[in-house]
Amino acid sequence: MIHTRVGSGCRQLREARITEGARHLDSPHDPQARWSTKRDTTWSGYKVHLSEDCQADAPRLILQVQTTPATAADNATLDAIATGLRERHLTPAEPYLDEGYVTAEAIAEAAGRGTQIIGPLAREELLAGQGRSRLRP
């Protein structure tokens, strides 16, 4: 936890809520950096989203890098990632994604573009009863 002195007492600046991190300046050296937390990890800075080519008989290459504020949800970046890959004619037929990116809306949008997302559905959507864990028809 980070604390700051306020008068004669201390005030806790970091709580387990991302919305708090979005409002507070975290570093005087990087005014856009924010703190975030995911499970047991807390950090200050940004998130990086990497798109990798995973063809069986080819070298593993990073095709695209997308940087977002630490407080941005992973799935909010999916459209920018898909657009960047599509503009360079690198759209995968089956993108493999972790649960931070996979939502019912993302699956529907990908299907509209002719791609089929493979990955676990986001926990929030599973808890809400909106999907299956393996995303194949």
Buried (B, 14 or more C-beta within 10 A) or exposed (E): EEEEEEEEEEEEBBEEEBEBBBEEEBEEEEEEBBBBBEEEEBBBBBBEBEBEEEEEEEEEEEBBEBEBBBBBBBBEBBEEBBEBBEEEEEBBEEBEBEBBBBBBEBBEBBEEEEBBBBBBBBEEBBEEEEBEEEBEE
